[in-house]
């Protein structure tokens, strides 16, 4: 994820939730057009061929990150 800007990283992580562009725009307080640009940039930089592939990659990333976390770190993230 190091190749992504901070906003692209946020967008990438929101893809795991299966949110629409409109829902992501509301969450990020930006326009849908901006979200489309971020999604496109993420897909290009990570060489992902479709939005579904991007969603699956994001979900996999989050799942692996959570499984690597120490249980005390997971407790902090739930607060």
Gaussian input, Z-matrix of N, CA and C with variables (Angstrom, degrees):
# hf/3-21g

backbone

0 1
 N
 C     1     B1
 C     2     B2     1     A1
 N     3     B3     2     A2     1     D1
 C     4     B4     3     A3     2     D2
 C     5     B5     4     A4     3     D3
 N     6     B6     5     A5     4     D4
 C     7     B7     6     A6     5     D5
 C     8     B8     7     A7     6     D6
 N     9     B9     8     A8     7     D7
 C    10    B10     9     A9     8     D8
 C    11    B11    10    A10     9     D9
 N    12    B12    11    A11    10    D10
 C    13    B13    12    A12    11    D11
 C    14    B14    13    A13    12    D12
 N    15    B15    14    A14    13    D13
 C    16    B16    15    A15    14    D14
 C    17    B17    16    A16    15    D15
 N    18    B18    17    A17    16    D16
 C    19    B19    18    A18    17    D17
 C    20    B20    19    A19    18    D18
 N    21    B21    20    A20    19    D19
 C    22    B22    21    A21    20    D20
 C    23    B23    22    A22    21    D21
 N    24    B24    23    A23    22    D22
 C    25    B25    24    A24    23    D23
 C    26    B26    25    A25    24    D24
 N    27    B27    26    A26    25    D25
 C    28    B28    27    A27    26    D26
 C    29    B29    28    A28    27    D27
 N    30    B30    29    A29    28    D28
 C    31    B31    30    A30    29    D29
 C    32    B32    31    A31    30    D30
 N    33    B33    32    A32    31    D31
 C    34    B34    33    A33    32    D32
 C    35    B35    34    A34    33    D33
 N    36    B36    35    A35    34    D34
 C    37    B37    36    A36    35    D35
 C    38    B38    37    A37    36    D36
 N    39    B39    38    A38    37    D37
 C    40    B40    39    A39    38    D38
 C    41    B41    40    A40    39    D39
 N    42    B42    41    A41    40    D40
 C    43    B43    42    A42    41    D41
 C    44    B44    43    A43    42    D42
 N    45    B45    44    A44    43    D43
 C    46    B46    45    A45    44    D44
 C    47    B47    46    A46    45    D45
 N    48    B48    47    A47    46    D46
 C    49    B49    48    A48    47    D47
 C    50    B50    49    A49    48    D48
 N    51    B51    50    A50    49    D49
 C    52    B52    51    A51    50    D50
 C    53    B53    52    A52    51    D51
 N    54    B54    53    A53    52    D52
 C    55    B55    54    A54    53    D53
 C    56    B56    55    A55    54    D54
 N    57    B57    56    A56    55    D55
 C    58    B58    57    A57    56    D56
 C    59    B59    58    A58    57    D57
 N    60    B60    59    A59    58    D58
 C    61    B61    60    A60    59    D59
 C    62    B62    61    A61    60    D60
 N    63    B63    62    A62    61    D61
 C    64    B64    63    A63    62    D62
 C    65    B65    64    A64    63    D63
 N    66    B66    65    A65    64    D64
 C    67    B67    66    A66    65    D65
 C    68    B68    67    A67    66    D66
 N    69    B69    68    A68    67    D67
 C    70    B70    69    A69    68    D68
 C    71    B71    70    A70    69    D69
 N    72    B72    71    A71    70    D70
 C    73    B73    72    A72    71    D71
 C    74    B74    73    A73    72    D72
 N    75    B75    74    A74    73    D73
 C    76    B76    75    A75    74    D74
 C    77    B77    76    A76    75    D75
 N    78    B78    77    A77    76    D76
 C    79    B79    78    A78    77    D77
 C    80    B80    79    A79    78    D78
 N    81    B81    80    A80    79    D79
 C    82    B82    81    A81    80    D80
 C    83    B83    82    A82    81    D81
 N    84    B84    83    A83    82    D82
 C    85    B85    84    A84    83    D83
 C    86    B86    85    A85    84    D84
 N    87    B87    86    A86    85    D85
 C    88    B88    87    A87    86    D86
 C    89    B89    88    A88    87    D87
 N    90    B90    89    A89    88    D88
 C    91    B91    90    A90    89    D89
 C    92    B92    91    A91    90    D90
 N    93    B93    92    A92    91    D91
 C    94    B94    93    A93    92    D92
 C    95    B95    94    A94    93    D93
 N    96    B96    95    A95    94    D94
 C    97    B97    96    A96    95    D95
 C    98    B98    97    A97    96    D96
 N    99    B99    98    A98    97    D97
 C   100   B100    99    A99    98    D98
 C   101   B101   100   A100    99    D99
 N   102   B102   101   A101   100   D100
 C   103   B103   102   A102   101   D101
 C   104   B104   103   A103   102   D102
 N   105   B105   104   A104   103   D103
 C   106   B106   105   A105   104   D104
 C   107   B107   106   A106   105   D105
 N   108   B108   107   A107   106   D106
 C   109   B109   108   A108   107   D107
 C   110   B110   109   A109   108   D108
 N   111   B111   110   A110   109   D109
 C   112   B112   111   A111   110   D110
 C   113   B113   112   A112   111   D111
 N   114   B114   113   A113   112   D112
 C   115   B115   114   A114   113   D113
 C   116   B116   115   A115   114   D114
 N   117   B117   116   A116   115   D115
 C   118   B118   117   A117   116   D116
 C   119   B119   118   A118   117   D117
 N   120   B120   119   A119   118   D118
 C   121   B121   120   A120   119   D119
 C   122   B122   121   A121   120   D120
 N   123   B123   122   A122   121   D121
 C   124   B124   123   A123   122   D122
 C   125   B125   124   A124   123   D123
 N   126   B126   125   A125   124   D124
 C   127   B127   126   A126   125   D125
 C   128   B128   127   A127   126   D126
 N   129   B129   128   A128   127   D127
 C   130   B130   129   A129   128   D128
 C   131   B131   130   A130   129   D129
 N   132   B132   131   A131   130   D130
 C   133   B133   132   A132   131   D131
 C   134   B134   133   A133   132   D132
 N   135   B135   134   A134   133   D133
 C   136   B136   135   A135   134   D134
 C   137   B137   136   A136   135   D135
 N   138   B138   137   A137   136   D136
 C   139   B139   138   A138   137   D137
 C   140   B140   139   A139   138   D138
 N   141   B141   140   A140   139   D139
 C   142   B142   141   A141   140   D140
 C   143   B143   142   A142   141   D141
 N   144   B144   143   A143   142   D142
 C   145   B145   144   A144   143   D143
 C   146   B146   145   A145   144   D144
 N   147   B147   146   A146   145   D145
 C   148   B148   147   A147   146   D146
 C   149   B149   148   A148   147   D147
 N   150   B150   149   A149   148   D148
 C   151   B151   150   A150   149   D149
 C   152   B152   151   A151   150   D150
 N   153   B153   152   A152   151   D151
 C   154   B154   153   A153   152   D152
 C   155   B155   154   A154   153   D153
 N   156   B156   155   A155   154   D154
 C   157   B157   156   A156   155   D155
 C   158   B158   157   A157   156   D156
 N   159   B159   158   A158   157   D157
 C   160   B160   159   A159   158   D158
 C   161   B161   160   A160   159   D159
 N   162   B162   161   A161   160   D160
 C   163   B163   162   A162   161   D161
 C   164   B164   163   A163   162   D162
 N   165   B165   164   A164   163   D163
 C   166   B166   165   A165   164   D164
 C   167   B167   166   A166   165   D165
 N   168   B168   167   A167   166   D166
 C   169   B169   168   A168   167   D167
 C   170   B170   169   A169   168   D168
 N   171   B171   170   A170   169   D169
 C   172   B172   171   A171   170   D170
 C   173   B173   172   A172   171   D171
 N   174   B174   173   A173   172   D172
 C   175   B175   174   A174   173   D173
 C   176   B176   175   A175   174   D174
 N   177   B177   176   A176   175   D175
 C   178   B178   177   A177   176   D176
 C   179   B179   178   A178   177   D177
 N   180   B180   179   A179   178   D178
 C   181   B181   180   A180   179   D179
 C   182   B182   181   A181   180   D180
 N   183   B183   182   A182   181   D181
 C   184   B184   183   A183   182   D182
 C   185   B185   184   A184   183   D183
 N   186   B186   185   A185   184   D184
 C   187   B187   186   A186   185   D185
 C   188   B188   187   A187   186   D186
 N   189   B189   188   A188   187   D187
 C   190   B190   189   A189   188   D188
 C   191   B191   190   A190   189   D189
 N   192   B192   191   A191   190   D190
 C   193   B193   192   A192   191   D191
 C   194   B194   193   A193   192   D192
 N   195   B195   194   A194   193   D193
 C   196   B196   195   A195   194   D194
 C   197   B197   196   A196   195   D195
 N   198   B198   197   A197   196   D196
 C   199   B199   198   A198   197   D197
 C   200   B200   199   A199   198   D198
 N   201   B201   200   A200   199   D199
 C   202   B202   201   A201   200   D200
 C   203   B203   202   A202   201   D201
 N   204   B204   203   A203   202   D202
 C   205   B205   204   A204   203   D203
 C   206   B206   205   A205   204   D204
 N   207   B207   206   A206   205   D205
 C   208   B208   207   A207   206   D206
 C   209   B209   208   A208   207   D207
 N   210   B210   209   A209   208   D208
 C   211   B211   210   A210   209   D209
 C   212   B212   211   A211   210   D210
 N   213   B213   212   A212   211   D211
 C   214   B214   213   A213   212   D212
 C   215   B215   214   A214   213   D213
 N   216   B216   215   A215   214   D214
 C   217   B217   216   A216   215   D215
 C   218   B218   217   A217   216   D216
 N   219   B219   218   A218   217   D217
 C   220   B220   219   A219   218   D218
 C   221   B221   220   A220   219   D219
 N   222   B222   221   A221   220   D220
 C   223   B223   222   A222   221   D221
 C   224   B224   223   A223   222   D222
 N   225   B225   224   A224   223   D223
 C   226   B226   225   A225   224   D224
 C   227   B227   226   A226   225   D225
 N   228   B228   227   A227   226   D226
 C   229   B229   228   A228   227   D227
 C   230   B230   229   A229   228   D228
 N   231   B231   230   A230   229   D229
 C   232   B232   231   A231   230   D230
 C   233   B233   232   A232   231   D231
 N   234   B234   233   A233   232   D232
 C   235   B235   234   A234   233   D233
 C   236   B236   235   A235   234   D234

   B1=1.4493
   B2=1.5125
   B3=1.3101
   B4=1.4435
   B5=1.5152
   B6=1.3304
   B7=1.4678
   B8=1.5183
   B9=1.3193
   B10=1.4631
   B11=1.5174
   B12=1.3281
   B13=1.4644
   B14=1.5325
   B15=1.3292
   B16=1.4749
   B17=1.5355
   B18=1.3164
   B19=1.4680
   B20=1.5247
   B21=1.3225
   B22=1.4634
   B23=1.5266
   B24=1.3256
   B25=1.4634
   B26=1.5249
   B27=1.3266
   B28=1.4707
   B29=1.5274
   B30=1.3140
   B31=1.4601
   B32=1.5212
   B33=1.3281
   B34=1.4673
   B35=1.5256
   B36=1.3227
   B37=1.4642
   B38=1.5265
   B39=1.3242
   B40=1.4670
   B41=1.5279
   B42=1.3210
   B43=1.4622
   B44=1.5254
   B45=1.3243
   B46=1.4658
   B47=1.5183
   B48=1.3192
   B49=1.4637
   B50=1.5236
   B51=1.3255
   B52=1.4565
   B53=1.5149
   B54=1.3263
   B55=1.4628
   B56=1.5245
   B57=1.3108
   B58=1.4633
   B59=1.5264
   B60=1.3290
   B61=1.4676
   B62=1.5231
   B63=1.3303
   B64=1.4644
   B65=1.5320
   B66=1.3290
   B67=1.4648
   B68=1.5283
   B69=1.3376
   B70=1.4709
   B71=1.5225
   B72=1.3222
   B73=1.4670
   B74=1.5221
   B75=1.3204
   B76=1.4648
   B77=1.5269
   B78=1.3131
   B79=1.4641
   B80=1.5239
   B81=1.3393
   B82=1.4681
   B83=1.5323
   B84=1.3390
   B85=1.4722
   B86=1.5290
   B87=1.3383
   B88=1.4627
   B89=1.5265
   B90=1.3261
   B91=1.4638
   B92=1.5335
   B93=1.3355
   B94=1.4675
   B95=1.5275
   B96=1.3110
   B97=1.4699
   B98=1.5294
   B99=1.3270
   B100=1.4648
   B101=1.5253
   B102=1.3163
   B103=1.4706
   B104=1.5229
   B105=1.3282
   B106=1.4709
   B107=1.5219
   B108=1.3208
   B109=1.4675
   B110=1.5270
   B111=1.3388
   B112=1.4691
   B113=1.5282
   B114=1.3281
   B115=1.4699
   B116=1.5246
   B117=1.3109
   B118=1.4645
   B119=1.5264
   B120=1.3282
   B121=1.4686
   B122=1.5249
   B123=1.3210
   B124=1.4699
   B125=1.5212
   B126=1.3244
   B127=1.4596
   B128=1.5240
   B129=1.3301
   B130=1.4589
   B131=1.5165
   B132=1.3282
   B133=1.4633
   B134=1.5232
   B135=1.3323
   B136=1.4644
   B137=1.5278
   B138=1.3390
   B139=1.4593
   B140=1.5290
   B141=1.3201
   B142=1.4592
   B143=1.5200
   B144=1.3159
   B145=1.4521
   B146=1.5123
   B147=1.3194
   B148=1.4647
   B149=1.5220
   B150=1.3167
   B151=1.4702
   B152=1.5306
   B153=1.3248
   B154=1.4620
   B155=1.5270
   B156=1.3163
   B157=1.4622
   B158=1.5235
   B159=1.3263
   B160=1.4658
   B161=1.5265
   B162=1.3357
   B163=1.4731
   B164=1.5224
   B165=1.3191
   B166=1.4651
   B167=1.5239
   B168=1.3265
   B169=1.4668
   B170=1.5218
   B171=1.3139
   B172=1.4583
   B173=1.5207
   B174=1.3270
   B175=1.4636
   B176=1.5284
   B177=1.3219
   B178=1.4649
   B179=1.5165
   B180=1.3225
   B181=1.4645
   B182=1.5235
   B183=1.3259
   B184=1.4677
   B185=1.5264
   B186=1.3222
   B187=1.4628
   B188=1.5198
   B189=1.3276
   B190=1.4630
   B191=1.5167
   B192=1.3175
   B193=1.4616
   B194=1.5243
   B195=1.3183
   B196=1.4703
   B197=1.5205
   B198=1.3254
   B199=1.4632
   B200=1.5228
   B201=1.3409
   B202=1.4629
   B203=1.5197
   B204=1.3254
   B205=1.4654
   B206=1.5243
   B207=1.3027
   B208=1.4572
   B209=1.5284
   B210=1.3487
   B211=1.4744
   B212=1.5277
   B213=1.3231
   B214=1.4685
   B215=1.5255
   B216=1.3376
   B217=1.4601
   B218=1.5245
   B219=1.3281
   B220=1.4575
   B221=1.5151
   B222=1.3243
   B223=1.4603
   B224=1.5195
   B225=1.3324
   B226=1.4635
   B227=1.5224
   B228=1.3358
   B229=1.4621
   B230=1.5238
   B231=1.3059
   B232=1.4673
   B233=1.5127
   B234=1.3339
   B235=1.4697
   B236=1.4971
   A1=111.85
   A2=117.67
   A3=121.41
   A4=114.50
   A5=116.84
   A6=120.11
   A7=112.32
   A8=117.00
   A9=121.08
   A10=111.43
   A11=115.78
   A12=120.11
   A13=108.02
   A14=117.68
   A15=118.95
   A16=112.95
   A17=118.08
   A18=120.68
   A19=110.84
   A20=116.81
   A21=119.92
   A22=110.23
   A23=117.22
   A24=120.64
   A25=110.42
   A26=116.56
   A27=120.25
   A28=110.46
   A29=115.78
   A30=121.05
   A31=110.28
   A32=116.69
   A33=121.77
   A34=110.63
   A35=116.98
   A36=120.64
   A37=111.62
   A38=117.47
   A39=120.32
   A40=111.84
   A41=117.01
   A42=119.86
   A43=111.03
   A44=117.52
   A45=121.04
   A46=111.68
   A47=116.47
   A48=120.81
   A49=112.22
   A50=116.44
   A51=120.05
   A52=113.76
   A53=116.31
   A54=120.81
   A55=111.40
   A56=115.40
   A57=120.87
   A58=108.70
   A59=115.67
   A60=119.22
   A61=110.58
   A62=116.00
   A63=120.12
   A64=110.86
   A65=116.91
   A66=120.56
   A67=111.25
   A68=116.37
   A69=119.13
   A70=110.39
   A71=116.72
   A72=120.64
   A73=110.63
   A74=116.24
   A75=119.67
   A76=110.78
   A77=116.68
   A78=120.91
   A79=111.17
   A80=116.60
   A81=121.36
   A82=113.00
   A83=116.65
   A84=121.95
   A85=111.64
   A86=114.44
   A87=121.65
   A88=107.59
   A89=116.50
   A90=120.36
   A91=110.48
   A92=115.09
   A93=119.59
   A94=110.69
   A95=116.01
   A96=120.19
   A97=110.38
   A98=116.71
   A99=121.00
   A100=110.03
   A101=116.86
   A102=120.29
   A103=109.78
   A104=117.04
   A105=119.87
   A106=110.76
   A107=116.70
   A108=120.73
   A109=110.78
   A110=116.75
   A111=119.98
   A112=111.16
   A113=116.74
   A114=120.29
   A115=109.69
   A116=116.56
   A117=120.93
   A118=111.08
   A119=116.84
   A120=120.89
   A121=110.92
   A122=116.45
   A123=121.12
   A124=109.95
   A125=116.20
   A126=120.30
   A127=111.43
   A128=116.92
   A129=120.27
   A130=112.77
   A131=116.52
   A132=120.57
   A133=112.48
   A134=116.48
   A135=120.22
   A136=112.25
   A137=115.85
   A138=122.86
   A139=111.83
   A140=115.04
   A141=121.94
   A142=108.20
   A143=116.90
   A144=121.27
   A145=116.62
   A146=117.41
   A147=119.44
   A148=109.94
   A149=115.04
   A150=119.88
   A151=110.16
   A152=116.79
   A153=120.32
   A154=110.30
   A155=116.88
   A156=120.60
   A157=110.30
   A158=117.18
   A159=121.12
   A160=110.87
   A161=116.91
   A162=120.90
   A163=110.59
   A164=116.40
   A165=120.45
   A166=111.54
   A167=117.35
   A168=120.92
   A169=110.47
   A170=116.79
   A171=121.30
   A172=110.65
   A173=116.53
   A174=120.89
   A175=110.35
   A176=116.82
   A177=121.29
   A178=110.57
   A179=117.01
   A180=121.19
   A181=110.53
   A182=116.84
   A183=120.92
   A184=111.48
   A185=116.65
   A186=120.63
   A187=110.92
   A188=116.79
   A189=120.40
   A190=111.12
   A191=117.16
   A192=120.77
   A193=110.15
   A194=116.59
   A195=120.13
   A196=111.26
   A197=118.02
   A198=119.92
   A199=111.31
   A200=117.29
   A201=121.48
   A202=112.40
   A203=117.11
   A204=121.02
   A205=110.70
   A206=114.95
   A207=122.04
   A208=107.29
   A209=118.80
   A210=120.15
   A211=114.20
   A212=118.31
   A213=119.76
   A214=111.24
   A215=117.92
   A216=121.24
   A217=110.50
   A218=117.05
   A219=120.24
   A220=110.73
   A221=117.35
   A222=120.47
   A223=110.80
   A224=117.65
   A225=121.69
   A226=110.90
   A227=116.72
   A228=119.88
   A229=111.87
   A230=118.06
   A231=121.20
   A232=112.36
   A233=117.95
   A234=120.73
   A235=111.90
   D1=-5.60
   D2=-177.22
   D3=-61.31
   D4=-21.92
   D5=-179.56
   D6=-79.40
   D7=-13.14
   D8=-177.20
   D9=-90.66
   D10=145.99
   D11=173.59
   D12=-68.59
   D13=163.50
   D14=177.95
   D15=-54.72
   D16=-40.18
   D17=-179.26
   D18=-70.60
   D19=-37.50
   D20=175.90
   D21=-64.88
   D22=-36.45
   D23=176.85
   D24=-62.48
   D25=-44.09
   D26=177.50
   D27=-59.90
   D28=-44.35
   D29=179.96
   D30=-62.85
   D31=-44.16
   D32=178.63
   D33=-57.27
   D34=-44.89
   D35=-178.92
   D36=-68.49
   D37=-33.96
   D38=177.62
   D39=-68.99
   D40=-26.07
   D41=177.65
   D42=-59.73
   D43=-31.42
   D44=-179.98
   D45=-62.36
   D46=-25.03
   D47=-179.93
   D48=-83.04
   D49=-6.24
   D50=179.46
   D51=70.08
   D52=25.88
   D53=-178.14
   D54=-73.49
   D55=149.55
   D56=173.31
   D57=-74.06
   D58=166.57
   D59=175.79
   D60=-59.38
   D61=-39.67
   D62=-179.99
   D63=-61.84
   D64=-45.09
   D65=-179.66
   D66=-65.84
   D67=-39.90
   D68=177.57
   D69=-65.31
   D70=-39.86
   D71=179.42
   D72=-60.48
   D73=-43.03
   D74=178.25
   D75=-64.09
   D76=-42.58
   D77=-178.42
   D78=-65.61
   D79=-38.23
   D80=-177.06
   D81=-91.01
   D82=-6.87
   D83=-178.54
   D84=60.68
   D85=46.32
   D86=176.49
   D87=-135.73
   D88=175.97
   D89=178.89
   D90=-80.72
   D91=161.30
   D92=175.42
   D93=-61.47
   D94=-35.65
   D95=179.29
   D96=-61.04
   D97=-40.02
   D98=178.13
   D99=-65.58
   D100=-41.34
   D101=178.14
   D102=-62.13
   D103=-44.52
   D104=177.91
   D105=-57.16
   D106=-41.28
   D107=178.96
   D108=-64.32
   D109=-42.42
   D110=179.22
   D111=-65.55
   D112=-44.05
   D113=179.39
   D114=-61.54
   D115=-43.75
   D116=178.81
   D117=-61.62
   D118=-43.21
   D119=179.40
   D120=-64.19
   D121=-42.68
   D122=178.59
   D123=-60.50
   D124=-48.58
   D125=-178.58
   D126=-62.12
   D127=-39.20
   D128=178.70
   D129=-68.26
   D130=-48.05
   D131=-177.43
   D132=-65.96
   D133=-34.83
   D134=-178.73
   D135=-95.75
   D136=4.00
   D137=178.07
   D138=54.69
   D139=50.48
   D140=178.69
   D141=-103.52
   D142=129.25
   D143=-171.85
   D144=-81.09
   D145=-18.79
   D146=-178.01
   D147=-149.74
   D148=164.91
   D149=178.00
   D150=-63.98
   D151=-37.41
   D152=178.43
   D153=-61.77
   D154=-44.02
   D155=177.28
   D156=-61.53
   D157=-39.74
   D158=178.02
   D159=-64.64
   D160=-41.20
   D161=177.70
   D162=-61.90
   D163=-45.55
   D164=179.94
   D165=-65.42
   D166=-39.96
   D167=178.41
   D168=-63.73
   D169=-41.34
   D170=179.24
   D171=-65.64
   D172=-45.17
   D173=179.46
   D174=-62.00
   D175=-43.52
   D176=178.62
   D177=-62.43
   D178=-43.77
   D179=178.46
   D180=-58.07
   D181=-47.89
   D182=-179.03
   D183=-64.87
   D184=-41.42
   D185=179.92
   D186=-63.20
   D187=-44.53
   D188=179.48
   D189=-66.47
   D190=-38.55
   D191=179.79
   D192=-64.91
   D193=-40.49
   D194=179.22
   D195=-68.33
   D196=-37.41
   D197=-178.72
   D198=-71.40
   D199=-24.01
   D200=177.69
   D201=-83.63
   D202=-16.37
   D203=-175.43
   D204=-75.01
   D205=146.64
   D206=174.26
   D207=-71.40
   D208=143.78
   D209=-178.94
   D210=-51.72
   D211=-34.25
   D212=179.58
   D213=-66.97
   D214=-30.99
   D215=177.54
   D216=-69.66
   D217=-35.88
   D218=178.45
   D219=-66.45
   D220=-38.34
   D221=178.33
   D222=-61.65
   D223=-39.34
   D224=179.58
   D225=-64.23
   D226=-38.35
   D227=-176.24
   D228=-72.50
   D229=-18.76
   D230=179.85
   D231=-82.98
   D232=-17.50
   D233=-177.19
   D234=-77.18

